[in-house]
Amino acid sequence: MPPAYKSYFEINYNPARRVQVFLNSKYIFTIGAYKKEMGFYIDFPNFNASNSTVSDYVLPKGKRQIDTLTPRKSEFKNICPKLSFHESGMVLLSKGGIFFDKEISRQVTRDSIFENNGSHVFTISLQNLNHLPDEPYTTSKKVRHTSLPFHPLPEAIKFVGNLWKKSDLKSSFVDLSILKDNTEFPIVWPRNDGSNLGDIVFILKFCHLKNAEPMYLTVRCMPIPMMDKDYTSGTLLTLISGLIFGEINDLDKDSKFISFMAKKDV
């Protein structure tokens, strides 16, 4: 059982606006909510000075898993984008003041964010985290933090985000009703693969708009094998998002998604 860590947060703008995610003392990313809509974003401040490749992909119909997949189109930048997931169902890879190819950096996933019922919204993977600096979290009432306890630091790790309405999350995670804002104990989410294993998870409740139904973002964390064994000179970050929900389980259709890879050399 991992040691206690903050694992449940309410983003309500009074005062919490965002959550910093650490792995031990390594600052990984920030999750925050937009003030005037039920959207959220994920930013990677430690990768602002990095080389990134933004791409879109088409997974051919009839297949849902493939060992290698060539991007349909790519764009190269010297800064890492942030992911934003909007109330309209639009997913964007963007950065303030930096222009990205619209064709490969945005995707409409649904007509509304409220249509999500546990849908996958992102997968973030990192390797060589030891190259990131040790740093303190922000001390501000508006910014909270969680420091996920992995000892020793894994060579690579994956974060999988799913977005829920409360009714769907309660039916899939029966312990939701006992959680309180800033809960400080491990939440372990059991896998459905018969392995008798579980992943540590933290949960964000977006409840910052008075007239909107709250939405819940669950983020499961799991060590994974190295993604690129030949890359040892820095930290590797990849993100996948923008899956078209109507195409995921329809093997008669191609499935589209957007992605980026960023390398921060030492």
C-alpha positions in Angstrom: 0.0 0.0 0.0 1.5 3.4 -1.0 1.8 6.1 1.7 -0.8 8.8 2.0 -1.0 11.5 -0.6 -3.7 14.0 -1.6 -5.9 12.2 -4.0 -9.2 14.0 -4.3 -9.7 17.7 -5.2 -12.6 20.0 -5.9 -11.8 22.7 -8.4 -14.4 25.4 -7.6 -12.4 28.7 -7.9 -13.1 29.4 -4.2 -10.2 29.2 -4.0 -8.7 26.2 -5.8 -8.2 26.8 -9.5 -5.6 24.1 -10.5 -3.6 21.2 -9.2 0.1 20.6 -9.6 1.0 16.9 -10.1 4.4 15.7 -8.8 6.1 12.3 -8.9 8.0 12.4 -5.6 9.8 15.8 -6.1 9.6 15.9 -9.9 7.0 18.4 -11.2 5.1 16.6 -14.0 2.1 18.7 -15.1 -0.7 21.0 -14.0 -4.4 20.4 -14.3 -6.7 23.4 -14.2 -10.2 24.5 -15.1 -11.4 27.4 -17.3 -13.2 30.1 -15.5 -16.2 30.5 -17.8 -16.8 27.0 -19.1 -16.7 23.4 -17.9 -13.5 22.8 -19.7 -10.1 21.9 -18.4 -6.4 22.0 -19.5 -3.2 20.2 -18.8 0.1 22.1 -19.0 3.7 21.0 -18.9 5.8 24.0 -17.6 9.0 22.0 -17.4 8.8 21.3 -21.1 8.5 24.9 -22.3 12.1 24.7 -23.6 11.8 21.4 -25.5 11.6 20.0 -29.1 8.2 18.7 -29.8 6.4 16.9 -32.7 2.6 17.4 -33.0 0.9 14.8 -35.2 -2.5 13.3 -36.1 -3.1 9.7 -36.7 -5.7 7.5 -38.4 -6.0 4.0 -37.0 -7.4 1.9 -39.9 -10.8 0.3 -39.6 -10.9 -3.2 -38.5 -8.0 -2.6 -36.0 -7.8 -1.2 -32.5 -4.2 -2.1 -31.7 -1.2 -1.8 -33.8 2.6 -2.0 -33.1 3.6 0.9 -35.3 1.6 3.7 -36.8 2.8 6.4 -39.1 1.3 9.8 -38.5 -0.9 11.3 -41.3 0.7 14.7 -40.8 3.3 16.2 -38.4 4.5 19.6 -37.3 7.7 20.4 -35.4 8.0 23.0 -32.7 10.5 24.2 -30.1 7.9 24.4 -27.3 5.6 21.8 -25.8 1.9 22.4 -26.3 -0.7 22.2 -23.6 -3.9 20.1 -23.9 -7.2 21.8 -23.5 -10.6 20.0 -23.4 -13.5 22.3 -24.0 -17.2 22.3 -23.1 -18.0 22.1 -26.8 -16.2 18.7 -27.1 -13.3 20.4 -28.9 -9.8 19.1 -28.0 -6.8 21.5 -28.7 -3.1 21.2 -28.6 -2.0 24.9 -28.2 0.3 27.4 -26.5 -0.3 31.1 -25.9 1.2 33.1 -28.7 2.3 30.0 -30.7 0.4 29.0 -33.8 -0.1 25.3 -34.5 -1.4 23.6 -37.7 -5.2 23.5 -37.1 -5.6 20.3 -39.1 -3.4 18.3 -36.7 -3.8 20.1 -33.4 -7.6 20.1 -32.9 -10.3 17.5 -32.9 -14.0 17.5 -32.1 -14.7 14.5 -29.9 -18.4 15.0 -29.0 -21.0 17.8 -29.2 -20.7 18.5 -25.5 -18.4 17.7 -22.6 -21.4 16.5 -20.7 -21.8 13.5 -23.0 -18.8 11.8 -21.4 -19.5 8.7 -19.3 -16.1 7.6 -18.3 -14.6 8.3 -21.7 -10.8 8.3 -22.3 -9.6 11.9 -22.6 -5.8 11.5 -22.5 -2.9 9.2 -22.0 0.3 10.9 -20.9 3.6 8.9 -20.8 7.0 10.0 -19.5 10.4 8.3 -19.2 13.8 9.3 -17.7 12.1 11.4 -15.0 15.4 11.5 -13.1 16.6 14.2 -15.5 13.9 16.6 -14.2 14.9 19.0 -11.4 13.7 18.5 -7.8 11.5 21.5 -7.0 8.9 22.6 -4.4 5.2 22.9 -5.1 3.6 26.3 -5.4 2.4 27.7 -2.0 -0.8 29.4 -2.9 -4.4 28.9 -1.8 -5.4 28.9 -5.5 -3.0 26.1 -6.4 -3.1 22.7 -4.8 -0.7 19.8 -5.3 -0.4 16.0 -5.1 2.9 14.2 -4.9 2.5 10.6 -6.0 4.7 8.2 -4.0 6.8 6.0 -6.3 10.0 4.7 -4.7 12.2 4.2 -6.5 11.4 6.5 -9.3 10.1 4.4 -12.3 12.0 4.5 -15.5 8.8 5.3 -17.3 5.2 6.0 -16.2 1.8 6.4 -17.7 -1.2 8.6 -16.7 -4.6 7.7 -18.1 -7.4 10.3 -17.8 -11.1 9.5 -18.0 -14.0 12.0 -17.7 -17.2 11.1 -15.9 -20.6 12.3 -14.9 -21.2 11.6 -11.2 -23.8 8.8 -11.8 -21.4 6.9 -14.1 -18.4 7.3 -11.7 -20.4 6.1 -8.7 -21.5 3.0 -10.5 -17.9 2.2 -11.5 -16.2 3.3 -8.3 -18.3 2.5 -5.3 -16.0 4.4 -2.8 -16.7 7.8 -4.4 -19.3 8.8 -1.8 -16.7 8.6 1.1 -14.2 11.0 -0.6 -13.9 14.6 0.6 -12.0 17.6 -0.8 -8.3 17.2 -0.4 -8.6 13.6 0.7 -5.2 12.4 2.0 -5.0 8.6 1.5 -4.3 6.3 -1.4 -7.2 5.6 -3.8 -6.5 2.3 -5.5 -8.6 1.6 -8.6 -8.8 -2.2 -9.3 -8.1 -3.4 -12.8 -10.8 -5.3 -14.8 -8.3 -7.7 -16.4 -8.5 -10.4 -13.8 -4.9 -9.7 -12.6 -6.0 -8.8 -9.0 -3.9 -5.6 -9.4 -4.9 -2.0 -8.9 -3.5 1.4 -10.0 -3.2 4.5 -7.7 -5.5 7.2 -8.9 -6.3 10.8 -8.1 -9.7 12.4 -8.8 -10.6 16.0 -9.7 -14.2 17.3 -9.3 -14.9 20.2 -11.6 -17.6 22.2 -9.9 -16.6 25.8 -10.6 -19.8 26.7 -12.6 -22.9 27.1 -10.4 -25.4 26.2 -13.1 -23.6 23.3 -14.6 -23.5 19.6 -13.7 -20.1 18.8 -12.0 -17.7 16.6 -14.0 -15.1 14.2 -12.6 -11.7 13.5 -14.0 -10.0 10.4 -12.8 -6.2 10.0 -13.5 -4.8 6.5 -13.1 -1.0 6.2 -12.7 1.0 3.1 -13.6 4.7 2.3 -14.3 5.3 1.1 -17.8 8.3 -0.3 -19.8 10.7 2.2 -21.4 9.2 3.8 -24.6 12.5 4.6 -26.3 15.6 2.7 -24.8 17.9 4.7 -27.1 16.9 8.0 -25.7 18.9 8.6 -22.5 20.0 12.3 -22.7 16.8 13.8 -21.3 13.1 13.3 -20.4 10.7 12.0 -23.0 7.0 13.1 -22.9 4.2 11.8 -25.1 0.4 12.6 -25.1 -2.5 11.0 -26.9 -5.9 12.6 -27.0 -8.8 13.6 -29.2 -10.3 10.1 -29.8 -13.5 10.3 -31.7 -15.8 8.5 -29.3 -18.3 7.2 -31.9 -15.4 5.5 -33.8 -13.6 3.8 -30.9 -15.7 0.6 -30.8 -16.9 0.7 -34.4 -14.5 -1.5 -36.4 -16.2 -0.4 -39.6 -14.7 3.1 -39.2 -11.3 4.6 -39.1 -10.4 6.0 -35.6 -8.7 9.3 -35.4 -6.6 10.9 -32.7 -4.0 13.7 -32.1 -0.7 13.4 -30.3 2.5 15.1 -29.4 6.0 14.0 -28.3 8.4 16.3 -26.5 12.1 15.8 -25.6 13.7 17.9 -22.9 17.4 17.4 -23.1 19.7 18.0 -20.1 
